[in-house]
Amino acid sequence: MQENNYILSIAGFDPSSGAGITSDIKTFEAHGLYGLSVCTGVTVQNDIHFEDSHWIPDDIILAQIEVLFQRFQIDVVKIGMIENWETLLQIILRLKTLNSTVKIILDPILKSSSGFKLHTEEQNDVFNKVLEEIYLLTPNYEEIKALFPEKSIEQTIEHISSKTLLYLKGGHREDKKGCDEIYSKDGVQLSIEAGDIEVYPKHGSGCVLSSSIASNLALAYTIEDASLRSKKYTERFLNSSQSLLGTHLHVNS
């Protein structure tokens, strides 16, 4: 296996494997990549009920990252559930120290799909520093409204896209449901309509989409092509069963 086939997920552990690091690993493998993982917290949940999260200490998270970078060439990292913005910034700065050109895709998990809040939604200068260091942010409409509650969605989009690329997932939007948009400093870079196939809600679908985008970026696709391919992959995942837990099929199968 070539060194550039490695990709890293830094996220929480979900016992149902619908979300978190195990879901990310499944997605990476389906794209032909070898998934590495760093655990940030152990959750008590299944596909319909979230009870609690037990956080891994910061020094252990950083130690996990260090030992992986000692052994593997890692150029793309997907980050999911983190306890707070201060810990997130520590992680990102350590990644940049280990590989100054690493592409970081951040899926900002603020609460579980059952409504359990994972950490504070209040923003400060720390999160703005985070935005300046990552390559791509992938919130849904509920998350982007919570990131900067004092701003309108339009103002938040403008603010975030002035600092980093923004992939806004459209599954929760009221108009044009399922239509995703990518924003850069120049405005809307790409609009991706939902497909015409029937899909079923899935636990962890946001994790799957962001991990698919990260995978395609690791495979050297442009952000536009990576996003288009990932949208199709995620819709295929959503259509894989009628239950809340989907099946990952290899992209070439």
Backbone bond lengths (Angstrom), bond angles and torsions (degrees), N, CA, C in turn:
res aa  C-N    CA-C-N  psi(-1)  N-CA   C-N-CA  omega(-1)  CA-C   N-CA-C  phi
1 M - - - 1.465 - - 1.527 109.87 -
2 Q 1.323 116.97 135.22 1.455 121.23 179.27 1.526 110.43 -73.73
3 E 1.326 115.81 149.73 1.456 120.15 -177.20 1.519 112.17 -59.77
4 N 1.337 118.33 -34.46 1.453 120.31 -177.45 1.527 112.91 -76.40
5 N 1.337 117.79 6.22 1.455 120.77 174.58 1.524 112.30 -88.60
6 Y 1.329 117.23 2.42 1.460 120.34 179.03 1.529 110.27 -91.88
7 I 1.329 114.79 143.30 1.459 121.50 178.03 1.519 107.20 -145.75
8 L 1.331 117.55 148.44 1.464 121.59 -172.06 1.522 111.98 -119.56
9 S 1.334 115.40 135.96 1.465 122.58 169.67 1.519 108.52 -109.96
10 I 1.329 116.26 131.36 1.458 122.63 173.13 1.521 106.04 -117.59
11 A 1.315 117.16 105.37 1.458 120.03 -171.12 1.523 110.18 -163.86
12 G 1.330 115.53 -178.46 1.452 121.24 -179.69 1.517 112.64 -87.05
13 F 1.333 115.22 165.64 1.457 121.21 178.08 1.522 109.71 -99.80
14 D 1.331 115.98 125.01 1.461 124.00 177.80 1.529 107.90 -109.22
15 P 1.344 119.30 115.93 1.460 120.97 -178.24 1.528 114.48 -56.45
16 S 1.340 118.08 -26.53 1.470 120.38 179.38 1.525 111.97 -80.09
17 S 1.328 116.73 -12.67 1.473 123.81 -178.31 1.523 113.26 62.25
18 G 1.324 116.86 16.54 1.459 119.29 175.52 1.518 111.74 -80.66
19 A 1.332 116.25 -28.52 1.466 122.26 -179.96 1.523 108.52 -131.64
20 G 1.340 115.73 -177.73 1.457 120.70 174.57 1.515 114.50 72.96
21 I 1.345 115.52 -159.71 1.458 119.73 -170.27 1.527 113.19 -64.67
22 T 1.333 118.11 -34.84 1.468 118.15 -179.38 1.525 110.88 -69.71
23 S 1.323 116.82 -36.51 1.463 120.28 175.09 1.525 110.65 -64.64
24 D 1.332 116.20 -42.03 1.464 120.52 178.41 1.526 111.09 -60.78
25 I 1.342 116.01 -44.37 1.463 120.39 -179.21 1.530 110.64 -61.34
26 K 1.330 116.81 -42.64 1.470 120.24 177.54 1.527 110.45 -58.79
27 T 1.324 115.86 -43.17 1.466 120.18 -179.23 1.526 110.95 -65.83
28 F 1.322 116.85 -44.36 1.468 120.30 177.96 1.528 110.73 -58.50
29 E 1.324 116.21 -47.00 1.466 120.89 -178.70 1.526 111.11 -61.50
30 A 1.331 116.96 -38.97 1.467 120.75 179.59 1.522 111.84 -64.37
31 H 1.334 116.66 -22.83 1.462 121.45 177.55 1.529 112.31 -94.20
32 G 1.325 116.82 7.60 1.455 120.55 177.47 1.510 114.72 82.31
33 L 1.343 117.44 17.79 1.460 122.12 -178.84 1.521 110.86 -108.96
34 Y 1.327 115.89 157.63 1.454 120.41 175.43 1.523 107.96 -95.51
35 G 1.325 116.62 116.52 1.450 121.53 -176.71 1.511 113.63 -89.62
36 L 1.326 115.79 126.18 1.455 123.42 171.83 1.530 107.48 -101.76
37 S 1.335 117.54 157.60 1.467 117.95 -176.13 1.520 112.07 -145.81
38 V 1.327 114.54 144.42 1.457 123.10 173.32 1.519 106.91 -124.54
39 C 1.331 116.68 124.72 1.460 121.37 -176.91 1.526 110.34 -88.46
40 T 1.345 115.81 129.56 1.459 121.57 179.95 1.525 112.78 -104.61
41 G 1.328 116.16 -16.90 1.457 120.15 -179.20 1.519 110.34 -173.23
42 V 1.297 116.40 152.24 1.459 122.00 178.06 1.525 107.73 -109.99
43 T 1.306 116.27 119.77 1.460 120.32 -177.68 1.521 111.25 -95.82
44 V 1.323 114.90 156.41 1.464 122.91 173.10 1.522 105.48 -110.83
45 Q 1.332 116.04 98.90 1.460 119.77 -174.35 1.519 110.63 -162.38
46 N 1.325 114.25 166.79 1.462 121.33 165.76 1.518 106.47 -129.52
47 D 1.310 118.21 -159.66 1.465 118.77 -175.41 1.524 113.83 -75.97
48 I 1.338 117.74 -12.27 1.472 119.39 -178.36 1.526 113.43 -124.09
49 H 1.321 118.25 -10.90 1.462 119.73 -173.17 1.524 110.51 -139.66
50 F 1.339 116.32 126.82 1.462 123.37 178.10 1.523 107.96 -112.81
51 E 1.351 116.60 123.28 1.466 120.18 -178.25 1.524 113.19 -103.29
52 D 1.335 116.33 -43.59 1.462 117.42 -171.91 1.526 110.46 -165.85
53 S 1.332 115.74 167.06 1.451 121.82 173.91 1.514 108.97 -136.15
54 H 1.333 116.41 133.58 1.460 122.37 178.55 1.528 107.73 -111.82
55 W 1.339 116.24 114.58 1.455 120.81 -168.73 1.520 112.81 -83.66
56 I 1.310 115.91 142.76 1.455 123.07 174.10 1.531 108.10 -80.80
57 P 1.326 119.30 134.53 1.479 121.00 178.96 1.532 111.45 -58.14
58 D 1.325 115.45 147.29 1.464 121.20 -176.63 1.524 112.73 -55.66
59 D 1.350 117.14 -42.06 1.465 119.13 -176.23 1.523 112.05 -65.44
60 I 1.334 116.90 -31.06 1.461 120.15 178.11 1.525 110.64 -74.19
61 I 1.323 116.79 -38.40 1.469 120.30 175.79 1.531 109.73 -59.73
62 L 1.327 116.15 -47.76 1.462 120.53 -178.62 1.526 111.35 -65.38
63 A 1.330 116.72 -35.84 1.461 120.31 178.48 1.533 111.01 -65.97
64 Q 1.339 116.86 -39.00 1.462 120.56 176.19 1.529 110.88 -60.42
65 I 1.323 115.46 -43.18 1.465 120.49 179.70 1.521 110.79 -63.25
66 E 1.329 116.03 -47.29 1.465 121.20 -177.49 1.525 111.68 -57.39
67 V 1.330 117.37 -46.46 1.456 120.26 -174.75 1.527 111.29 -68.20
68 L 1.324 117.78 -30.88 1.464 120.37 177.38 1.529 111.18 -71.43
69 F 1.329 116.58 -41.22 1.469 119.72 179.94 1.529 111.96 -70.12
70 Q 1.330 117.06 -22.25 1.458 119.89 175.10 1.529 111.11 -67.18
71 R 1.313 116.19 -28.16 1.466 121.34 -172.39 1.530 113.41 -105.10
72 F 1.344 117.87 -34.38 1.454 121.34 -170.18 1.538 112.14 -122.20
73 Q 1.335 115.07 149.66 1.462 121.34 170.86 1.525 107.41 -85.91
74 I 1.330 115.49 113.89 1.466 121.12 -176.49 1.524 108.41 -120.77
75 D 1.330 116.32 115.67 1.465 121.26 -176.73 1.526 113.37 -108.21
76 V 1.350 116.46 -15.57 1.464 120.83 179.62 1.523 108.72 -134.23
77 V 1.332 115.91 132.87 1.465 121.87 179.71 1.522 109.04 -130.46
78 K 1.312 115.84 130.73 1.474 121.33 172.85 1.530 108.10 -103.41
79 I 1.331 117.24 129.47 1.460 122.08 179.54 1.525 109.35 -115.38
80 G 1.332 115.40 132.50 1.454 121.21 178.13 1.521 111.45 -115.83
81 M 1.329 116.68 -117.30 1.462 122.58 -172.46 1.528 112.06 -70.19
82 I 1.342 115.55 120.47 1.466 123.01 176.82 1.530 107.76 -130.07
83 E 1.327 117.26 147.07 1.469 120.28 -173.40 1.518 113.33 -62.85
84 N 1.331 118.11 -42.17 1.461 120.80 -177.83 1.521 109.69 -157.58
85 W 1.331 116.20 169.82 1.458 120.75 -175.38 1.518 111.96 -68.24
86 E 1.345 117.49 -31.81 1.460 119.98 179.43 1.535 110.71 -64.24
87 T 1.334 116.22 -44.14 1.461 120.36 176.94 1.522 110.78 -63.30
88 L 1.326 115.37 -41.52 1.462 120.33 179.18 1.521 110.80 -59.42
89 L 1.329 117.44 -44.65 1.465 120.07 -179.63 1.533 110.77 -64.60
90 Q 1.319 117.04 -39.80 1.467 119.97 176.07 1.530 111.23 -57.20
91 I 1.331 115.33 -45.66 1.462 121.18 -179.10 1.522 110.53 -62.09
92 I 1.311 116.39 -46.64 1.463 121.00 -176.55 1.537 110.71 -64.99
93 L 1.315 117.19 -43.41 1.462 120.04 179.60 1.525 111.49 -65.44
94 R 1.337 116.97 -35.14 1.456 119.60 176.21 1.533 110.61 -67.02
95 L 1.324 116.79 -41.27 1.469 120.43 177.05 1.521 110.96 -59.72
96 K 1.324 116.54 -43.25 1.455 120.66 -179.53 1.533 111.49 -67.21
97 T 1.324 117.46 -30.87 1.466 120.93 175.57 1.522 110.49 -67.77
98 L 1.320 116.10 -38.39 1.464 121.55 -177.61 1.522 112.26 -77.89
99 N 1.331 117.23 -30.84 1.464 122.68 177.81 1.524 107.48 -152.88
100 S 1.314 116.45 101.44 1.470 121.11 -172.80 1.523 113.43 -64.46
101 T 1.330 117.55 -20.32 1.470 120.62 -178.32 1.521 112.85 -105.20
102 V 1.333 117.68 10.99 1.464 120.34 -178.21 1.532 110.78 -60.78
103 K 1.334 116.30 139.07 1.463 121.74 175.81 1.523 108.39 -94.73
104 I 1.328 115.74 121.64 1.458 121.50 -177.71 1.518 109.73 -109.43
105 I 1.328 115.99 122.30 1.456 122.44 177.13 1.519 106.81 -106.47
106 L 1.320 116.95 117.20 1.461 121.79 -175.98 1.520 110.32 -107.54
107 D 1.325 115.93 120.00 1.465 122.44 172.53 1.526 106.25 -101.66
108 P 1.337 118.63 102.24 1.472 121.24 -169.25 1.529 112.58 -76.03
109 I 1.330 116.67 90.89 1.458 121.45 -178.97 1.532 108.73 -78.99
110 L 1.336 116.65 109.67 1.457 121.01 -179.78 1.521 111.82 -100.25
111 K 1.333 116.69 -29.26 1.460 120.52 176.96 1.518 108.64 -159.02
112 S 1.322 115.32 160.19 1.452 119.69 179.19 1.518 110.02 -74.32
113 S 1.337 116.39 166.64 1.458 120.45 179.42 1.521 111.88 -64.15
114 S 1.351 117.17 -19.77 1.459 121.01 177.83 1.526 112.39 -86.70
115 G 1.348 116.71 -2.08 1.450 120.52 175.04 1.515 114.84 101.37
116 F 1.323 119.22 1.14 1.461 123.04 179.65 1.530 109.16 -72.94
117 K 1.341 117.28 119.60 1.458 120.63 -179.38 1.523 110.35 -76.76
118 L 1.331 115.85 127.28 1.459 120.93 -176.34 1.523 112.27 -87.33
119 H 1.305 118.08 -35.63 1.459 120.99 174.16 1.510 109.36 -161.72
120 T 1.307 117.09 174.56 1.456 121.26 -174.35 1.519 112.55 -59.99
121 E 1.330 115.16 143.83 1.459 120.33 176.95 1.533 110.91 -96.46
122 E 1.322 116.88 -1.69 1.459 119.87 179.25 1.528 109.24 -69.72
123 Q 1.315 115.10 136.68 1.459 120.11 -175.56 1.520 111.40 -106.11
124 N 1.307 115.19 156.84 1.461 121.42 177.74 1.511 108.33 -154.52
125 D 1.317 116.17 -168.45 1.456 120.59 -177.18 1.523 112.86 -63.03
126 V 1.319 116.49 -24.52 1.464 119.80 -178.47 1.526 110.72 -62.24
127 F 1.330 116.67 -45.61 1.459 118.75 -178.50 1.525 111.24 -67.39
128 N 1.312 117.86 -34.64 1.460 120.00 175.97 1.534 111.14 -63.12
129 K 1.338 116.69 -35.76 1.468 120.12 175.45 1.527 110.40 -66.74
130 V 1.335 116.51 -37.05 1.462 121.17 176.49 1.516 110.20 -59.38
131 L 1.324 116.31 -46.92 1.461 121.15 -177.69 1.528 111.80 -59.73
132 E 1.309 116.49 -33.77 1.465 120.40 -178.15 1.529 112.58 -74.07
133 E 1.337 116.97 -16.09 1.465 120.83 -175.25 1.528 113.95 -102.96
134 I 1.333 117.69 -16.41 1.461 119.59 -175.82 1.530 110.82 -94.96
135 Y 1.330 115.28 166.69 1.465 120.93 179.44 1.521 111.56 -92.21
136 L 1.346 116.65 -37.26 1.464 120.68 -173.40 1.515 110.39 -150.98
137 L 1.335 117.06 137.17 1.461 124.05 173.92 1.526 108.22 -112.88
138 T 1.360 117.46 134.97 1.472 120.09 -173.68 1.533 112.81 -126.43
139 P 1.320 119.07 62.59 1.473 119.76 178.60 1.527 111.90 -81.38
140 N 1.335 116.19 161.08 1.463 120.27 166.68 1.526 108.08 -94.45
141 Y 1.322 117.45 -177.79 1.466 120.36 -174.48 1.526 112.54 -66.40
142 E 1.334 117.57 -35.45 1.456 119.69 178.00 1.525 110.49 -67.12
143 E 1.314 116.23 -39.93 1.465 120.50 -178.42 1.520 111.89 -69.99
144 I 1.316 117.41 -40.92 1.466 118.54 -177.32 1.527 110.68 -68.25
145 K 1.339 117.72 -30.89 1.462 120.54 176.05 1.526 110.74 -68.20
146 A 1.342 116.36 -33.00 1.463 120.27 -178.44 1.524 113.08 -81.45
147 L 1.341 117.52 -22.37 1.459 120.19 -176.56 1.526 112.11 -63.78
148 F 1.316 116.34 -44.76 1.463 120.98 177.72 1.525 108.03 -132.61
149 P 1.337 118.20 76.75 1.462 121.90 -173.05 1.528 114.36 -62.15
150 E 1.327 116.74 -20.33 1.469 119.18 179.87 1.528 112.21 -80.12
151 K 1.334 116.29 -10.04 1.457 120.96 -179.16 1.525 110.31 -107.10
152 S 1.328 116.59 157.74 1.456 120.85 169.97 1.526 108.40 -73.84
153 I 1.334 116.60 165.27 1.464 119.07 177.89 1.524 110.31 -59.38
154 E 1.320 116.49 -41.26 1.464 120.55 -179.51 1.528 111.06 -61.87
155 Q 1.329 116.84 -42.26 1.461 120.97 178.83 1.532 111.06 -66.67
156 T 1.332 115.73 -39.22 1.466 120.18 179.46 1.520 110.73 -65.74
157 I 1.320 116.54 -43.47 1.466 120.53 177.62 1.519 110.51 -58.77
158 E 1.314 116.38 -45.81 1.469 120.52 -179.94 1.523 110.84 -63.27
159 H 1.330 116.22 -41.31 1.461 120.38 -179.01 1.530 111.12 -64.81
160 I 1.335 116.69 -49.14 1.462 120.23 -177.45 1.523 111.14 -65.98
161 S 1.331 116.51 -45.46 1.465 119.79 -175.80 1.519 112.78 -70.20
162 S 1.336 117.56 -13.22 1.468 119.81 173.89 1.522 111.07 -76.64
163 K 1.347 116.13 -14.51 1.460 120.89 -176.82 1.528 113.23 -111.93
164 T 1.346 117.12 -30.32 1.460 120.88 -177.02 1.524 109.57 -157.94
165 L 1.332 116.98 169.59 1.456 120.54 173.66 1.523 109.57 -69.97
166 L 1.324 115.97 142.45 1.460 122.11 -179.00 1.519 109.70 -124.31
167 Y 1.331 116.27 121.93 1.460 121.91 171.61 1.524 105.98 -107.01
168 L 1.331 116.70 107.28 1.465 121.91 -177.12 1.523 109.46 -96.44
169 K 1.327 116.08 111.80 1.463 121.68 -178.59 1.520 110.15 -75.15
170 G 1.329 115.43 134.42 1.459 120.39 -171.85 1.510 116.64 -100.09
171 G 1.326 118.02 12.79 1.454 119.75 -177.59 1.509 114.62 -64.89
172 H 1.345 117.67 -25.03 1.463 121.48 -178.37 1.530 112.83 -106.42
173 R 1.317 117.22 4.64 1.461 118.39 -177.25 1.523 110.75 -76.16
174 E 1.331 116.80 150.03 1.461 121.22 -176.83 1.522 111.50 -80.64
175 D 1.327 116.88 -35.93 1.456 120.62 176.97 1.534 108.43 -103.28
176 K 1.304 117.34 148.32 1.473 122.01 177.79 1.527 110.95 49.30
177 K 1.326 115.34 54.27 1.465 121.20 -176.82 1.527 110.58 -56.27
178 G 1.323 114.94 131.80 1.454 120.25 178.60 1.516 114.37 88.52
179 C 1.328 117.20 -2.75 1.464 120.92 178.91 1.529 108.97 -86.97
180 D 1.329 116.53 118.12 1.459 122.10 179.46 1.526 109.54 -96.27
181 E 1.324 115.86 152.47 1.469 120.38 179.77 1.521 110.68 -137.31
182 I 1.319 115.07 141.59 1.462 121.24 174.74 1.527 107.76 -108.18
183 Y 1.333 115.37 130.37 1.454 121.40 179.61 1.525 110.19 -117.72
184 S 1.326 114.65 140.57 1.457 121.38 171.11 1.530 107.32 -125.85
185 K 1.317 117.03 -171.10 1.463 120.13 178.95 1.526 112.07 -60.03
186 D 1.335 116.40 -23.93 1.461 121.06 -177.92 1.522 113.56 -91.11
187 G 1.342 117.58 7.68 1.461 120.45 -179.95 1.523 111.62 103.07
188 V 1.347 116.09 -150.99 1.458 120.26 -178.50 1.520 109.64 -67.59
189 Q 1.312 116.00 119.17 1.453 121.24 179.95 1.525 111.31 -92.12
190 L 1.342 115.36 -32.16 1.457 120.06 -177.90 1.519 109.04 -160.54
191 S 1.333 116.23 138.08 1.459 122.71 174.88 1.523 107.82 -117.86
192 I 1.336 116.72 128.07 1.464 121.40 -175.65 1.517 108.98 -119.23
193 E 1.322 115.94 108.70 1.458 121.03 -179.63 1.527 110.54 -73.10
194 A 1.330 114.93 154.05 1.461 119.89 175.46 1.519 109.27 -68.80
195 G 1.326 116.97 147.27 1.457 121.14 177.72 1.521 111.15 -71.88
196 D 1.310 115.98 172.69 1.470 120.51 -177.20 1.525 112.84 -97.09
197 I 1.359 117.06 11.51 1.454 119.53 178.07 1.527 109.42 -87.20
198 E 1.328 116.40 154.57 1.458 120.67 177.67 1.521 109.00 -75.85
199 V 1.324 116.18 131.78 1.463 120.26 179.89 1.523 109.05 -125.54
200 Y 1.326 115.24 158.63 1.450 122.17 -179.28 1.522 108.93 -123.69
201 P 1.335 118.26 139.14 1.468 120.48 -179.22 1.520 111.19 -55.80
202 K 1.325 115.49 144.42 1.459 121.43 -179.87 1.527 110.53 -132.86
203 H 1.315 115.29 138.78 1.455 121.56 170.00 1.530 108.48 -66.30
204 G 1.341 116.37 124.26 1.457 119.97 177.77 1.514 115.44 86.20
205 S 1.316 118.28 13.92 1.473 120.03 -177.53 1.525 111.94 -62.56
206 G 1.334 117.32 -32.06 1.455 119.67 177.43 1.518 112.18 -66.78
207 C 1.333 116.14 -37.79 1.466 120.47 175.81 1.526 110.47 -61.89
208 V 1.328 115.35 -41.82 1.464 120.28 -178.22 1.526 110.81 -63.21
209 L 1.331 117.14 -45.57 1.463 120.04 -178.62 1.521 111.28 -62.25
210 S 1.323 117.32 -49.10 1.467 119.72 -178.07 1.528 111.30 -65.78
211 S 1.328 117.65 -35.23 1.467 120.89 177.99 1.522 111.31 -70.49
212 S 1.329 116.34 -33.55 1.459 120.18 176.49 1.528 110.65 -67.65
213 I 1.332 116.64 -42.23 1.461 120.01 176.96 1.529 109.79 -61.16
214 A 1.328 116.57 -45.49 1.465 120.39 178.41 1.524 110.72 -59.01
215 S 1.334 116.45 -41.73 1.467 120.80 179.68 1.518 111.13 -61.91
216 N 1.311 116.61 -46.36 1.459 120.05 -178.46 1.522 112.02 -67.75
217 L 1.323 117.79 -32.70 1.459 120.22 174.16 1.530 110.06 -66.52
218 A 1.345 116.45 -38.78 1.467 120.09 177.31 1.526 111.22 -65.07
219 L 1.334 116.53 -26.47 1.458 121.63 177.74 1.528 112.06 -86.63
220 A 1.340 115.74 9.41 1.474 123.70 173.13 1.517 114.09 76.00
221 Y 1.335 118.09 21.52 1.463 119.53 171.62 1.526 109.20 -78.27
222 T 1.323 116.85 152.19 1.456 120.76 173.72 1.524 108.79 -67.82
223 I 1.326 117.19 164.34 1.459 120.07 -179.90 1.524 110.88 -60.82
224 E 1.339 116.79 -35.14 1.466 119.42 179.36 1.527 110.83 -66.55
225 D 1.323 116.80 -49.94 1.464 120.13 -179.61 1.524 111.39 -67.29
226 A 1.330 116.72 -38.30 1.461 120.48 178.54 1.526 110.76 -60.74
227 S 1.325 115.81 -40.82 1.463 120.58 -179.03 1.523 111.74 -68.66
228 L 1.316 117.02 -43.41 1.459 120.72 179.10 1.519 111.30 -62.78
229 R 1.319 116.27 -44.02 1.461 120.80 179.66 1.535 110.66 -65.74
230 S 1.312 116.04 -38.60 1.462 120.31 -177.80 1.526 111.59 -71.27
231 K 1.309 116.87 -34.93 1.465 120.16 176.23 1.530 109.94 -61.44
232 K 1.314 116.85 -44.77 1.467 120.76 178.80 1.520 110.98 -65.23
233 Y 1.331 116.15 -41.88 1.459 119.88 179.54 1.528 110.99 -61.40
234 T 1.326 116.58 -44.01 1.460 121.02 -177.95 1.524 111.01 -66.82
235 E 1.322 117.35 -39.35 1.466 119.50 177.73 1.527 110.60 -65.03
236 R 1.318 116.52 -36.48 1.465 120.30 175.87 1.529 109.99 -64.68
237 F 1.320 116.65 -40.05 1.463 121.68 176.70 1.532 110.35 -63.15
238 L 1.321 117.35 -44.57 1.460 121.47 179.88 1.529 111.72 -63.45
239 N 1.315 115.77 -28.27 1.457 121.34 -178.20 1.531 112.49 -90.84
240 S 1.339 117.05 1.05 1.467 120.33 -172.49 1.527 113.35 -72.37
241 S 1.329 117.33 -21.89 1.463 121.73 177.88 1.518 108.65 -163.17
242 Q 1.320 116.11 170.03 1.454 120.40 176.99 1.528 112.36 -93.61
243 S 1.327 117.05 -2.04 1.464 120.73 179.31 1.523 109.96 -86.76
244 L 1.340 116.03 177.88 1.459 120.82 178.79 1.523 113.21 -81.25
245 L 1.336 116.65 -6.63 1.457 120.90 178.36 1.504 109.14 -114.16
246 G 1.329 116.93 120.85 1.455 121.79 -174.87 1.512 113.11 -97.33
247 T 1.337 114.53 171.97 1.449 122.62 178.34 1.519 109.78 -111.50
248 H 1.327 116.14 135.49 1.450 121.86 179.01 1.527 109.75 -93.92
249 L 1.314 116.10 117.70 1.458 121.15 177.04 1.520 109.21 -104.65
250 H 1.324 116.36 142.25 1.463 119.90 179.95 1.515 109.95 -57.12
251 V 1.316 117.03 140.99 1.460 120.56 -176.33 1.522 113.09 -59.39
252 N 1.320 117.25 -23.84 1.464 120.44 -179.08 1.523 113.26 -99.40
253 S 1.340 116.57 5.25 1.462 118.79 -178.40 1.525 111.02 -90.24
